């Protein structure tokens, strides 16, 4: 019925730790919901926060969330782009 | 320059919860932050907010006392509309009753026009051409004879307003600063005194509330930027400390029967709570939630309370608008706005996270709401089934919107705090029938869609919450066995119009559209999510079993589920084809993409659902070929690419923004493609009715997307770790190239 798992090398040790890992390791800092994969938590947490400004103007350095906003943008320094 | 010192003026109003904001505070955790500007000397000039004469001890005035004062005097809002008997009715009430009245019988028609649904009462400064308007003018005239406003609003209010528009109150003369908040002198039978807020004329109250709202808006916006004008901080602090009982007075404005005053007062009060955060008097919250369950329902008060709570729960820190240039650009003169920003403004740094962390006040208001929740649920259920008046329906709609906001992932509330709000959902599923007005259908479907937050949360979790799964099962069962789809009132009937913003509403002016597409979209998305959740739950249950012999049971269960799911999806297929008049042979993937073509977040979530249904259901279960074809994810993706004109930049924008669950979709779709490359290739060839090569078209978009992501990643500009998607794109590109040359 029962088997004793012997940890004698790195591979089985890693395997053992993987099996024994608590099921919910990743908890959302906004709503405390639980996830088993860190990437899934990251995808979920993006829902809670405003996205960062990814696209920035090379002339004035202003950031935008979307490319089309960057394209529409015209400021004093950038007017001659 | 800036000193923070303990100052608690609210005698019986201890802060409910106040975390230590800065490490240098040595006294207690309950210390209140107060900013005292000595240079300008304005903080000492609190007379700006005196609404009472000097002989009234303002600290002693409680909410009841304010109400007493308010009711005891002749109000411009009430005395004019009430008959003698009505006035007697109020006078007969005991002091204890004062908080809860007016009952609907006393205030039957005061200032509420009998107009239908959306039509609005004209603003006070508009010319009112109805009899009601004439009557109102006459009454106001009579009233002016009784109460002479000694000082009508002057230029000061406008000057104050113009300074606020410039977002800085530095340099504003004291006289001007004081004026907009000062009560108006009135002369009545008791002699000359300062009028209560509720005694001001409608226009003056509206002007006052608008200015306060603008003040709060500027505060919150500057708080978000990290620096607030010191004068604005001073004035807001006076409000927060409630030094002149303005808070109670604003709260008591809900007694007025003027839609505009009510709306603005609720707006101002919710902004006040967001600024004050946990530094508030618990009695205020108790007063608000008590409006929800008054025995003789007062719809105006109930809606007032629901609006306040909803706005606090929904509050998100303001983003800088896309079109708004930073201050430096304005100074440089590039701005087209006529507003000069005061460069000499003395600002106070307010950039610590706590200064804009609203989780405390959100938690408090949710707790207060929770105590009334079961009672409120009963009341709303009764209203839905027994009261079709506009006032009752407005309350029902606001209540459902509040419920949706409370459980929304975007509200950033703890799932533990919101657990009690998941309890009564099932009662409302049974209410979805053809007798229910379309506008309430829509709100209920929105609520259920928010509970089944598949793309943002549930699709990513291994174990799903039980109450959520029960709702999904119920929806599936109602579609399968109780013809839920057939009772959806998506077709406009006589006397209704489909408003693209509100939905189907009663109106004598019908629009061209005969179909409420939003209602269809919400219904279909809900069914797809329910199906996906049902399958996911069955799979995760089985993955828990460690004993091999249960595999047979699982397979058997899955076959049964697959059969009923097929039944449900066939119903959805037929229903959408009939309602949107598609050819009966049109593929399901195509009708889905077209149904959601103007609502990208729904469309992408629906795509995640069908992909997960396909991968979940075909796991260990042989499916009928027509069912496999119906759910083919590659066909959906090809249709989707047509909608976005095969533009990789649009896909990149979807990935970077968080408005849709495209990241999750793309990740799962690419994993599916990698695992089923042959299916992907063959589907591409059979997908297009035209003879275009969909494989090349699709792969060109994906390769362009990969190049764009690569470029951003190499510059360290991608906002999160996109590597898993990037790796899958590379693998698919390799498979494509290998495929091409083989």
Interface residues (C-beta under 8 A of the other chain):
Chain A: X23 X30 X31 X32 X33 X34 X35 X36 X37 X39 X40 X41 X42 X43 X44 X46 X47 X48 X49 X50 X51 X52 X54 X55 X56 X60 X62 X64 X65 X66 X67 X68 X69 X72 X75 X76
Chain B: X316 X317 X319 X322 X325 X326 X329 X332 X333 X334 X409 X410 X412 X413 X414 X415 X416 X456 X457 X460 X461 X462 X463 X649 X652 X653 X656 X657 X658 X661 X663 X664 X667 X712 X717 X718 X719 X720 X721 X724
